[in-house]
């Protein structure tokens, strides 16, 4: 209920500002805005252990790199609850944002995949499953925030 209330407040502010497309507000929980952005995904996929050295990306340098020790697969929806809460709060088109696949691959330490590309493709497969579920549940726009480039 607190989650839906938080999303409702975000939606209200966006509608009051006159936005035509309403976003999810990235309400994922956690005590760090950066941790919630990336750990939200790792926690919903198999193959990641939440231990390792500090992440080598400057913006995330206080966080720890998860270790990939087995095949990466989507275990739980990433944003279905967010979509449902946002759609419940508005009749306008809804956009759901995802952190970039390359961001997640770059922040992890793989002991399973030989190439970064393999890890990225496994994460992409998990994202595709999630995108399809959002589409089936009426998501209008999916945004991928990819800010780490090779």
DSSP file (Angstrom, degrees, kcal/mol; ACC not computed):
  #  RESIDUE AA STRUCTURE BP1 BP2  ACC     N-H-->O    O-->H-N    N-H-->O    O-->H-N    TCO  KAPPA ALPHA  PHI   PSI    X-CA   Y-CA   Z-CA
    1    1 A X     >        0   0    0      0, 0.0     4,-2.3     0, 0.0     5,-0.2   0.000 360.0 360.0 360.0 -40.7    0.0    0.0    0.0
    2    2 A X  H  >  +     0   0    0      2,-0.2     4,-2.3     1,-0.2     5,-0.2   0.886 360.0  53.2 -62.9 -37.8    2.9    2.4    0.8
    3    3 A X  H  > S+     0   0    0      2,-0.2     4,-2.4     1,-0.2    -1,-0.2   0.947 110.2  45.8 -61.2 -49.8    4.4    1.6   -2.6
    4    4 A X  H  > S+     0   0    0      1,-0.2     4,-2.7     2,-0.2    -1,-0.2   0.873 111.5  53.1 -62.9 -36.8    1.1    2.4   -4.4
    5    5 A X  H  X S+     0   0    0     -4,-2.3     4,-2.2     2,-0.2    -1,-0.2   0.899 109.0  49.3 -63.9 -40.3    0.8    5.6   -2.4
    6    6 A X  H  X S+     0   0    0     -4,-2.3     4,-2.0     2,-0.2    -2,-0.2   0.924 112.9  46.6 -64.6 -44.3    4.3    6.7   -3.4
    7    7 A X  H  X S+     0   0    0     -4,-2.4     4,-2.9     1,-0.2     5,-0.2   0.913 110.3  53.9 -63.9 -42.4    3.6    6.0   -7.0
    8    8 A X  H  X S+     0   0    0     -4,-2.7     4,-2.7     1,-0.2    -1,-0.2   0.905 107.9  50.0 -58.7 -42.5    0.2    7.9   -6.8
    9    9 A X  H  X S+     0   0    0     -4,-2.2     4,-2.1     2,-0.2    -1,-0.2   0.905 112.1  47.7 -62.9 -41.5    2.0   10.9   -5.3
   10   10 A X  H  X S+     0   0    0     -4,-2.0     4,-2.1     2,-0.2    -2,-0.2   0.921 112.8  48.3 -65.1 -44.5    4.5   10.9   -8.2
   11   11 A X  H  X S+     0   0    0     -4,-2.9     4,-2.8     1,-0.2     5,-0.2   0.921 109.4  53.3 -62.1 -44.5    1.8   10.5  -10.8
   12   12 A X  H  X S+     0   0    0     -4,-2.7     4,-2.7     1,-0.2    -1,-0.2   0.922 109.1  48.8 -56.9 -46.0   -0.2   13.3   -9.2
   13   13 A X  H  X S+     0   0    0     -4,-2.1     4,-1.5     2,-0.2    -1,-0.2   0.897 111.9  48.7 -62.6 -40.8    2.8   15.6   -9.5
   14   14 A X  H  <>S+     0   0    0     -4,-2.1     5,-2.3     2,-0.2     4,-0.3   0.912 113.2  46.5 -67.1 -41.8    3.5   14.7  -13.1
   15   15 A X  H ><5S+     0   0    0     -4,-2.8     3,-1.4     1,-0.2    -2,-0.2   0.904 110.4  53.2 -66.4 -40.1   -0.2   15.3  -14.0
   16   16 A X  H 3<5S+     0   0    0     -4,-2.7    -1,-0.2     1,-0.3    -2,-0.2   0.820 105.8  54.7 -63.2 -30.3   -0.2   18.6  -12.1
   17   17 A X  T 3<5S-     0   0    0     -4,-1.5    -1,-0.3    -5,-0.2    -2,-0.2   0.535 120.3-112.8 -79.7  -6.6    2.8   19.6  -14.2
   18   18 A X  T < 5 +     0   0    0     -3,-1.4    -3,-0.2    -4,-0.3    -2,-0.1   0.674  54.7 166.5  86.5  18.4    0.9   18.9  -17.4
   19   19 A X      < -     0   0    0     -5,-2.3    -1,-0.2     1,-0.1     3,-0.1  -0.430  28.7-156.6 -68.8 140.4    2.9   15.9  -18.6
   20   20 A X  S    S+     0   0    0      1,-0.2    73,-0.6    -2,-0.1     2,-0.5   0.756  82.8  46.4 -86.1 -28.1    1.3   13.9  -21.4
   21   21 A X  E    S-a   93   0A   0     71,-0.1     2,-0.4    -7,-0.1    73,-0.2  -0.971  79.2-147.0-119.0 129.2    3.2   10.7  -20.6
   22   22 A X  E     -a   94   0A   0     71,-2.9    73,-3.0    -2,-0.5     2,-0.2  -0.809  11.7-153.1-101.5 132.6    3.5    9.5  -17.0
   23   23 A X  E     -a   95   0A   0     -2,-0.4    73,-0.2    71,-0.2    -9,-0.1  -0.554  26.2-112.8-101.9 169.2    6.6    7.7  -15.8
   24   24 A X    >   -     0   0    0     71,-0.9     3,-0.6    -2,-0.2   -13,-0.1   0.663  37.8-133.2 -75.5 -18.1    7.0    5.2  -13.1
   25   25 A X  T 3   -     0   0    0      1,-0.2     3,-0.1   -15,-0.1    -1,-0.1   0.455  39.8 -99.4  78.9   0.0    9.2    7.5  -10.9
   26   26 A X  T 3   +     0   0    0      1,-0.2     2,-1.2    71,-0.1     3,-0.2   0.913  60.5 169.5  50.7  51.2   11.7    4.8  -10.2
   27   27 A X    <   +     0   0    0     -3,-0.6    -1,-0.2     1,-0.2   -20,-0.1  -0.756  17.8 139.3 -93.2  90.3   10.3    3.9   -6.8
   28   28 A X        -     0   0    0     -2,-1.2    -1,-0.2     1,-0.3     2,-0.1   0.534  51.7-129.5-112.7  -9.8   12.2    0.7   -6.1
   29   29 A X        +     0   0    0     -3,-0.2    -1,-0.3     1,-0.1     3,-0.2  -0.313  51.3 117.1  88.5-176.4   13.1    1.1   -2.4
   30   30 A X  S    S-     0   0    0      1,-0.1    -1,-0.1    -2,-0.1    -2,-0.1  -0.171  71.3 -91.2  96.6 166.6   16.4    0.7   -0.7
   31   31 A X  S    S+     0   0    0      1,-0.1     2,-0.4    -2,-0.1    -1,-0.1   0.456 106.3  53.8 -98.1  -1.5   18.6    3.1    1.3
   32   32 A X     >  -     0   0    0     -3,-0.2     4,-2.7     1,-0.1     5,-0.2  -0.997  69.2-145.0-133.1 129.8   20.7    4.3   -1.6
   33   33 A X  H  > S+     0   0    0     -2,-0.4     4,-1.1     1,-0.2    -1,-0.1   0.870 105.5  46.3 -61.3 -33.6   19.3    5.8   -4.9
   34   34 A X  H  > S+     0   0    0      2,-0.2     4,-1.7     1,-0.2     5,-0.3   0.915 111.7  50.0 -74.3 -42.1   22.2    4.2   -6.8
   35   35 A X  H  >>S+     0   0    0      1,-0.2     4,-2.7     2,-0.2     5,-0.6   0.922 110.0  50.9 -61.2 -43.4   21.9    0.8   -5.1
   36   36 A X  H  X5S+     0   0    0     -4,-2.7     4,-0.7     1,-0.2    -1,-0.2   0.830 105.6  57.9 -66.1 -29.0   18.2    0.7   -5.8
   37   37 A X  H  <5S+     0   0    0     -4,-1.1    62,-0.3    -5,-0.2     4,-0.3   0.921 123.6  18.1 -67.2 -43.1   18.8    1.5   -9.4
   38   38 A X  H >X5S+     0   0    0     -4,-1.7     4,-1.6     2,-0.1     3,-1.1   0.863 121.3  55.0 -99.8 -40.4   21.1   -1.5  -10.1
   39   39 A X  H 3X5S+     0   0    0     -4,-2.7     4,-2.6    -5,-0.3     5,-0.2   0.820  95.2  71.9 -65.1 -28.0   20.5   -4.0   -7.3
   40   40 A X  H 3<<S+     0   0    0     -4,-0.7     4,-0.3    -5,-0.6    -1,-0.3   0.873 105.5  38.7 -49.9 -40.4   16.8   -4.0   -8.1
   41   41 A X  H X4 S+     0   0    0     -3,-1.1     3,-1.5    -4,-0.3     4,-0.3   0.916 112.4  53.4 -80.4 -46.2   17.6   -5.9  -11.2
   42   42 A X  H >< S+     0   0    0     -4,-1.6     3,-1.3     1,-0.3     6,-0.3   0.873 105.5  56.4 -57.8 -37.2   20.3   -8.2   -9.8
   43   43 A X  T 3< S+     0   0    0     -4,-2.6    -1,-0.3     1,-0.2    -2,-0.2   0.671 106.0  51.5 -68.9 -17.0   17.9   -9.3   -7.1
   44   44 A X  T <  S+     0   0    0     -3,-1.5    31,-2.7    -4,-0.3    32,-2.0   0.310 103.3  67.5-104.9   6.9   15.4  -10.4   -9.7
   45   45 A X  E X  S-C   74   0B   0     -3,-1.3     3,-0.6    -4,-0.3    29,-0.2  -0.951  76.7-127.1-124.5 146.9   17.7  -12.6  -11.8
   46   46 A X  E 3  S+C   73   0B   0     27,-2.5    27,-1.0    -2,-0.4     3,-0.1  -0.504  86.1  53.7 -81.3 161.9   19.5  -15.8  -10.9
   47   47 A X  E 3  S+     0   0B   0      1,-0.2    22,-2.1    25,-0.2    23,-0.9   0.224  82.3 104.8 101.8 -14.0   23.2  -16.1  -11.4
   48   48 A X  E <   -C   68   0B   0     -3,-0.6     2,-0.4    -6,-0.3    -1,-0.2  -0.862  48.0-164.5-107.0 134.1   24.3  -13.0   -9.3
   49   49 A X  E     -C   67   0B   0     18,-2.6    18,-2.6    -2,-0.4     2,-1.6  -0.964  25.3-130.3-110.3 132.7   25.8  -13.1   -5.8
   50   50 A X  S    S+     0   0    0     -2,-0.4     2,-0.3    16,-0.2    16,-0.1  -0.108  76.7  87.3 -80.4  44.1   25.7   -9.8   -4.0
   51   51 A X        +     0   0    0     -2,-1.6    16,-0.4    16,-0.1     2,-0.3  -0.970  45.7  93.4-137.8 155.4   29.4   -9.8   -3.0
   52   52 A X        -     0   0    0     -2,-0.3    14,-0.1    14,-0.1     3,-0.1  -0.957  69.7 -44.8 154.8-169.7   32.5   -8.6   -4.6
   53   53 A X  S    S-     0   0    0     -2,-0.3    12,-3.6     1,-0.2     3,-0.1  -0.256  76.0 -68.4 -82.2 173.9   34.8   -5.6   -4.9
   54   54 A X  B     -E   64   0C   0     10,-0.3    10,-0.3     1,-0.1    -1,-0.2  -0.344  60.6 -99.6 -62.1 145.1   33.7   -2.0   -5.3
   55   55 A X        -     0   0    0      8,-2.4     8,-0.1     5,-0.5    -1,-0.1  -0.445  24.0-138.5 -67.8 137.8   32.2   -1.2   -8.6
   56   56 A X  S    S+     0   0    0     50,-0.3     2,-0.5    -2,-0.1    -1,-0.1   0.433  74.4 100.0 -80.9   0.0   34.6    0.4  -11.0
   57   57 A X  S >  S-     0   0    0      1,-0.1     3,-1.7     3,-0.1     4,-0.2  -0.778  74.8-134.7 -88.5 126.6   32.1    2.9  -12.4
   58   58 A X  G >  S+     0   0    0     -2,-0.5     3,-1.4     1,-0.3     4,-0.2   0.845 102.2  53.9 -50.9 -43.0   32.6    6.3  -10.7
   59   59 A X  G 3  S+     0   0    0      1,-0.3    -1,-0.3     2,-0.1     3,-0.2   0.776 118.8  36.0 -65.3 -24.3   28.9    7.0  -10.0
   60   60 A X  G X  S+     0   0    0     -3,-1.7     3,-2.5     1,-0.1    -5,-0.5   0.136  77.6 123.6-111.5  18.5   28.6    3.6   -8.2
   61   61 A X  T <  S+     0   0    0     -3,-1.4    -1,-0.1     1,-0.3    -2,-0.1   0.648  71.4  56.5 -63.4 -16.2   32.0    3.5   -6.5
   62   62 A X  T 3  S+     0   0    0     -3,-0.2    -1,-0.3    -4,-0.2     2,-0.2   0.484  97.3  81.8 -90.3  -2.2   30.5    3.0   -3.0
   63   63 A X  S <  S-     0   0    0     -3,-2.5    -8,-2.4    -8,-0.1     2,-0.4  -0.595  80.7-115.3-100.5 162.6   28.6   -0.1   -4.1
   64   64 A X  B     -E   54   0C   0    -10,-0.3     2,-0.4    -2,-0.2   -10,-0.3  -0.795  24.5-119.9-101.5 141.4   29.8   -3.6   -4.4
   65   65 A X        -     0   0    0    -12,-3.6    43,-0.2    -2,-0.4     2,-0.1  -0.629  27.4-129.1 -77.2 123.1   30.0   -5.5   -7.7
   66   66 A X        -     0   0    0     -2,-0.4    43,-2.8    41,-0.2     2,-0.5  -0.438  21.0-126.1 -69.2 150.2   27.8   -8.6   -7.8
   67   67 A X  E     -Cd  49 109B   0    -18,-2.6   -18,-2.6   -16,-0.4     2,-0.7  -0.853  10.0-142.1-100.3 130.0   29.6  -11.8   -8.9
   68   68 A X  E     +Cd  48 110B   0     41,-2.7    43,-2.9    -2,-0.5    44,-0.4  -0.826  33.5 158.9 -90.4 114.6   28.1  -13.8  -11.7
   69   69 A X  E     +     0   0B   0    -22,-2.1     2,-0.3    -2,-0.7    -1,-0.1   0.404  60.7  15.0-119.6   0.2   28.7  -17.4  -10.8
   70   70 A X  E    S-     0   0B   0    -23,-0.9    42,-0.1   -24,-0.1    43,-0.1  -0.936 103.3 -45.6-158.6 179.3   26.0  -19.2  -13.0
   71   71 A X  E     -     0   0B   0     -2,-0.3     2,-0.5     1,-0.1   -23,-0.1  -0.246  56.6-126.2 -57.0 135.4   23.7  -18.6  -15.9
   72   72 A X  E     +     0   0B   0    -25,-0.1     2,-0.3   -27,-0.1   -25,-0.2  -0.736  40.9 160.3 -87.0 127.0   21.8  -15.4  -15.7
   73   73 A X  E     -C   46   0B   0    -27,-1.0   -27,-2.5    -2,-0.5     2,-0.5  -0.988  45.5-103.9-143.9 150.6   18.0  -15.8  -16.0
   74   74 A X  E     +C   45   0B   0     -2,-0.3   -29,-0.2   -29,-0.2     3,-0.1  -0.655  39.3 168.5 -74.5 124.4   15.0  -13.7  -15.1
   75   75 A X        +     0   0    0    -31,-2.7     2,-0.3    -2,-0.5   -30,-0.2   0.728  64.3  18.8-105.7 -33.9   13.5  -15.1  -11.9
   76   76 A X  S    S-     0   0    0    -32,-2.0    -1,-0.3     0, 0.0    54,-0.1  -0.963  92.3 -86.6-138.5 151.9   11.0  -12.4  -11.0
   77   77 A X        -     0   0    0     -2,-0.3     4,-0.1     1,-0.1   -32,-0.0  -0.287  29.0-154.0 -58.1 142.1    9.4   -9.5  -12.8
   78   78 A X  S    S+     0   0    0     49,-0.1    -1,-0.1     1,-0.1     4,-0.1   0.900  84.3   0.7 -81.2 -45.9   11.4   -6.3  -12.8
   79   79 A X  S  > S+     0   0    0      2,-0.1     4,-2.6     1,-0.1     5,-0.2   0.210  89.9 109.9-136.7  17.6    8.7   -3.7  -13.2
   80   80 A X  H  > S+     0   0    0      2,-0.2     4,-2.7     1,-0.2     5,-0.2   0.933  87.0  47.5 -63.8 -44.7    5.2   -5.4  -13.4
   81   81 A X  H  > S+     0   0    0      1,-0.2     4,-2.4     2,-0.2    -1,-0.2   0.890 112.4  50.9 -62.6 -38.3    4.2   -4.0  -10.0
   82   82 A X  H  > S+     0   0    0      2,-0.2     4,-2.4     1,-0.2    -2,-0.2   0.930 110.9  48.1 -64.2 -45.6    5.4   -0.6  -10.9
   83   83 A X  H  X S+     0   0    0     -4,-2.6     4,-3.0     1,-0.2     5,-0.3   0.944 112.4  48.6 -59.7 -48.7    3.5   -0.6  -14.2
   84   84 A X  H  X S+     0   0    0     -4,-2.7     4,-2.0     1,-0.2    -1,-0.2   0.910 112.7  47.5 -60.9 -42.9    0.3   -1.8  -12.4
   85   85 A X  H  X S+     0   0    0     -4,-2.4     4,-1.1    -5,-0.2    -1,-0.2   0.897 114.4  47.1 -65.3 -39.6    0.6    0.9   -9.7
   86   86 A X  H  X S+     0   0    0     -4,-2.4     4,-0.7     2,-0.2     3,-0.4   0.925 112.8  47.7 -69.0 -44.4    1.2    3.6  -12.3
   87   87 A X  H >< S+     0   0    0     -4,-3.0     3,-0.6     1,-0.2    -1,-0.2   0.847 108.8  55.5 -65.0 -33.5   -1.6    2.5  -14.6
   88   88 A X  H 3< S+     0   0    0     -4,-2.0    -1,-0.2    -5,-0.3    -2,-0.2   0.810 109.1  48.6 -65.9 -29.2   -3.9    2.4  -11.5
   89   89 A X  H 3< S+     0   0    0     -4,-1.1     2,-0.3    -3,-0.4    -1,-0.2   0.560 117.6  28.7 -90.3 -10.3   -3.1    6.0  -10.7
   90   90 A X    <<  -     0   0    0     -4,-0.7    -1,-0.1    -3,-0.6     4,-0.1  -0.978  48.8-151.0-149.3 158.6   -3.6    7.5  -14.2
   91   91 A X  S    S+     0   0    0     -2,-0.3     2,-0.1     2,-0.1     3,-0.1   0.361  75.2  98.0-104.8  -0.5   -5.5    7.2  -17.5
   92   92 A X  S    S-     0   0    0      1,-0.2   -71,-0.1    -5,-0.0    -2,-0.1  -0.370  92.3 -75.6 -82.2 164.8   -2.6    8.8  -19.4
   93   93 A X  E     -a   21   0A   0    -73,-0.6   -71,-2.9    -2,-0.1     2,-0.4  -0.321  52.2-138.6 -58.8 144.1    0.0    6.8  -21.4
   94   94 A X  E     -a   22   0A   0     44,-0.3    47,-1.9   -73,-0.2    46,-1.2  -0.899  14.5-164.1-115.8 135.9    2.6    5.2  -19.1
   95   95 A X  E     -ab  23 141A   0    -73,-3.0   -71,-0.9    -2,-0.4     2,-0.4  -0.959   3.9-161.9-115.9 134.6    6.4    4.9  -19.6
   96   96 A X  E     - b   0 142A   0     45,-2.4    47,-2.7    -2,-0.4     2,-0.4  -0.971  11.8-147.3-116.3 131.6    8.5    2.5  -17.5
   97   97 A X  E     - b   0 143A   0     -2,-0.4     2,-0.4    45,-0.2    47,-0.2  -0.778  10.7-167.7-102.3 141.0   12.3    3.1  -17.4
   98   98 A X  E     - b   0 144A   0     45,-2.9    47,-3.4    -2,-0.4     2,-0.1  -0.939  26.9-115.1-120.5 145.4   15.0    0.4  -17.1
   99   99 A X  E     - b   0 145A   0     -2,-0.4    47,-0.2   -62,-0.3     5,-0.0  -0.486  54.2 -84.9 -70.3 154.0   18.6    0.8  -16.3
  100  100 A X     >  -     0   0    0     45,-2.3     4,-1.9    -2,-0.1     5,-0.2  -0.246  22.1-131.8 -67.9 148.1   20.8   -0.1  -19.3
  101  101 A X  H  > S+     0   0    0      1,-0.2     4,-2.3     2,-0.2     5,-0.2   0.899 110.9  51.4 -61.3 -43.1   21.8   -3.7  -20.0
  102  102 A X  H  > S+     0   0    0      1,-0.2     4,-2.8     2,-0.2    -1,-0.2   0.852 105.5  56.6 -65.7 -34.6   25.4   -2.5  -20.5
  103  103 A X  H  > S+     0   0    0      2,-0.2     4,-1.9     1,-0.2    -1,-0.2   0.950 109.9  44.5 -59.7 -49.1   25.3   -0.7  -17.2
  104  104 A X  H  X S+     0   0    0     -4,-1.9     4,-0.8     1,-0.2    -2,-0.2   0.893 115.3  47.7 -64.7 -40.3   24.4   -4.0  -15.4
  105  105 A X  H >< S+     0   0    0     -4,-2.3     3,-0.6     1,-0.2    -1,-0.2   0.910 112.8  48.5 -66.9 -41.5   27.0   -6.0  -17.3
  106  106 A X  H 3< S+     0   0    0     -4,-2.8   -50,-0.3     1,-0.2    -1,-0.2   0.816 110.1  51.7 -69.3 -30.2   29.7   -3.4  -16.6
  107  107 A X  H 3< S+     0   0    0     -4,-1.9    -1,-0.2    -5,-0.2   -41,-0.2   0.641 100.9  76.7 -82.5 -14.0   29.0   -3.2  -12.9
  108  108 A X  S << S-     0   0    0     -4,-0.8     2,-0.6    -3,-0.6   -41,-0.2  -0.563  73.0-135.8 -95.7 160.3   29.1   -7.0  -12.4
  109  109 A X  E     -d   67   0B   0    -43,-2.8   -41,-2.7    -2,-0.2     2,-0.5  -0.964  24.0-148.8-114.3 113.1   32.1   -9.3  -12.2
  110  110 A X  E     +d   68   0B   0     -2,-0.6   -41,-0.1   -43,-0.2   -43,-0.1  -0.715  33.4 162.2 -92.5 126.7   31.6  -12.5  -14.2
  111  111 A X  S    S+     0   0    0    -43,-2.9   -42,-0.1    -2,-0.5    -1,-0.1   0.212  84.2  47.3-112.4   7.1   33.2  -15.7  -13.2
  112  112 A X  S    S+     0   0    0    -44,-0.4     2,-0.4     1,-0.2   -43,-0.1   0.760 101.5  58.4-113.4 -49.2   30.8  -17.6  -15.5
  113  113 A X        -     0   0    0    -45,-0.1    -1,-0.2     1,-0.1   -45,-0.1  -0.711  64.0-152.9 -90.2 136.1   30.7  -15.9  -18.8
  114  114 A X  S    S+     0   0    0     -2,-0.4     2,-0.4    -3,-0.1    -1,-0.1   0.806  80.4  42.5 -75.3 -30.5   34.0  -15.5  -20.7
  115  115 A X  S  > S-     0   0    0      1,-0.1     4,-1.5     0, 0.0     3,-0.4  -0.908  74.6-132.7-121.1 144.3   33.0  -12.4  -22.6
  116  116 A X  H  > S+     0   0    0     -2,-0.4     4,-2.8     1,-0.2     5,-0.2   0.858 109.8  61.2 -57.8 -35.0   31.2   -9.3  -21.4
  117  117 A X  H  > S+     0   0    0      1,-0.2     4,-2.5     2,-0.2    -1,-0.2   0.891 100.3  52.9 -61.3 -40.0   29.1   -9.6  -24.5
  118  118 A X  H  > S+     0   0    0     -3,-0.4     4,-2.0     2,-0.2    -1,-0.2   0.921 110.8  46.7 -62.0 -44.0   27.8  -13.0  -23.3
  119  119 A X  H  X S+     0   0    0     -4,-1.5     4,-2.4     1,-0.2     5,-0.2   0.932 112.0  51.2 -63.0 -45.3   26.8  -11.6  -20.0
  120  120 A X  H  X S+     0   0    0     -4,-2.8     4,-2.5     1,-0.2    -2,-0.2   0.889 109.2  50.5 -58.9 -40.5   25.1   -8.7  -21.8
  121  121 A X  H  X S+     0   0    0     -4,-2.5     4,-2.1     2,-0.2    -1,-0.2   0.871 109.2  51.2 -67.3 -36.6   23.2  -11.0  -24.0
  122  122 A X  H  X S+     0   0    0     -4,-2.0     4,-1.8     2,-0.2    -2,-0.2   0.917 112.5  45.8 -65.8 -42.7   22.0  -13.1  -21.0
  123  123 A X  H  X S+     0   0    0     -4,-2.4     4,-2.6     1,-0.2    -2,-0.2   0.904 110.4  54.8 -65.1 -40.4   20.7   -9.9  -19.3
  124  124 A X  H  X S+     0   0    0     -4,-2.5     4,-2.7     1,-0.2    -2,-0.2   0.884 105.5  52.5 -60.2 -39.3   19.1   -8.8  -22.6
  125  125 A X  H  X S+     0   0    0     -4,-2.1     4,-1.9     2,-0.2    -1,-0.2   0.916 109.9  48.3 -63.0 -42.7   17.2  -12.1  -22.8
  126  126 A X  H  X S+     0   0    0     -4,-1.8     4,-1.8     1,-0.2    -2,-0.2   0.908 112.2  49.4 -62.9 -41.9   15.9  -11.4  -19.2
  127  127 A X  H  X S+     0   0    0     -4,-2.6     4,-3.4     1,-0.2     5,-0.2   0.908 106.3  56.0 -63.8 -41.8   14.9   -7.9  -20.2
  128  128 A X  H  X S+     0   0    0     -4,-2.7     4,-2.5     1,-0.2    -1,-0.2   0.914 106.5  50.4 -57.9 -43.4   13.1   -9.1  -23.3
  129  129 A X  H  X S+     0   0    0     -4,-1.9     4,-1.8     1,-0.2    -1,-0.2   0.912 113.3  46.0 -60.1 -42.0   11.0  -11.4  -21.2
  130  130 A X  H  X S+     0   0    0     -4,-1.8     4,-2.5     2,-0.2    -2,-0.2   0.916 110.2  52.7 -68.4 -43.1   10.2   -8.5  -18.9
  131  131 A X  H  X S+     0   0    0     -4,-3.4     4,-2.6     1,-0.2    -2,-0.2   0.918 109.0  50.8 -57.1 -43.9    9.4   -6.1  -21.8
  132  132 A X  H  X S+     0   0    0     -4,-2.5     4,-2.3    -5,-0.2    -1,-0.2   0.895 109.4  50.4 -63.2 -39.9    7.0   -8.7  -23.3
  133  133 A X  H  X S+     0   0    0     -4,-1.8     4,-1.0     2,-0.2    -1,-0.2   0.904 111.1  48.7 -65.2 -40.7    5.2   -9.0  -19.9
  134  134 A X  H ><>S+     0   0    0     -4,-2.5     5,-2.3     2,-0.2     3,-0.6   0.915 110.3  51.4 -64.5 -41.7    4.9   -5.2  -19.7
  135  135 A X  H ><5S+     0   0    0     -4,-2.6     3,-1.6     1,-0.2    -2,-0.2   0.920 107.8  52.2 -60.0 -43.5    3.6   -5.0  -23.2
  136  136 A X  H 3<5S+     0   0    0     -4,-2.3    -1,-0.2     1,-0.3    -2,-0.2   0.724 109.5  51.6 -64.7 -21.2    1.0   -7.7  -22.4
  137  137 A X  T <<5S-     0   0    0     -4,-1.0    -1,-0.3    -3,-0.6    -2,-0.2   0.175 127.3 -93.4-105.0  16.2   -0.1   -5.6  -19.4
  138  138 A X  T < 5 +     0   0    0     -3,-1.6     2,-0.3     1,-0.2   -44,-0.3   0.690  61.1 164.3  89.6  20.5   -0.6   -2.4  -21.3
  139  139 A X      < -     0   0    0     -5,-2.3    -1,-0.2     1,-0.2     3,-0.1  -0.558  19.5-164.6 -70.7 132.1    2.7   -0.5  -21.0
  140  140 A X        +     0   0    0    -46,-1.2     2,-0.4    -2,-0.3   -45,-0.2   0.868  68.2  16.8 -86.2 -39.7    2.8    2.2  -23.6
  141  141 A X  E     -b   95   0A   0    -47,-1.9   -45,-2.4     2,-0.0     2,-0.5  -0.999  57.4-161.8-139.9 136.6    6.5    3.1  -23.6
  142  142 A X  E     -b   96   0A   0     -2,-0.4     2,-0.4   -47,-0.2   -45,-0.2  -0.986  13.2-162.7-117.4 126.6    9.6    1.3  -22.4
  143  143 A X  E     -b   97   0A   0    -47,-2.7   -45,-2.9    -2,-0.5     2,-0.6  -0.919   5.5-157.2-111.9 133.1   12.8    3.5  -21.9
  144  144 A X  E     -b   98   0A   0     -2,-0.4     2,-1.2   -47,-0.2   -45,-0.2  -0.944   6.5-154.1-110.7 115.0   16.2    2.0  -21.6
  145  145 A X  E     +b   99   0A   0    -47,-3.4   -45,-2.3    -2,-0.6     2,-0.8  -0.730  21.4 173.3 -91.8  92.4   18.7    4.2  -19.8
  146  146 A X        +     0   0    0     -2,-1.2    -2,-0.1   -47,-0.2   -47,-0.1  -0.863  13.4 153.1-105.5 103.1   22.1    3.1  -21.2
  147  147 A X        +     0   0    0     -2,-0.8     2,-0.5     1,-0.1    -1,-0.1   0.215  51.2  78.9-118.7  15.3   24.8    5.4  -20.0
  148  148 A X        -     0   0    0    -91,-0.0     2,-0.3     2,-0.0   -46,-0.1  -0.986  59.2-175.7-121.7 120.5   27.8    3.1  -20.1
  149  149 A X              0   0    0     -2,-0.5    -2,-0.0     1,-0.1     0, 0.0  -0.880 360.0 360.0-116.8 148.1   29.3    2.5  -23.6
  150  150 A X              0   0    0     -2,-0.3    -1,-0.1     0, 0.0    -2,-0.0   0.518 360.0 360.0 -61.9 360.0   32.2    0.2  -24.5
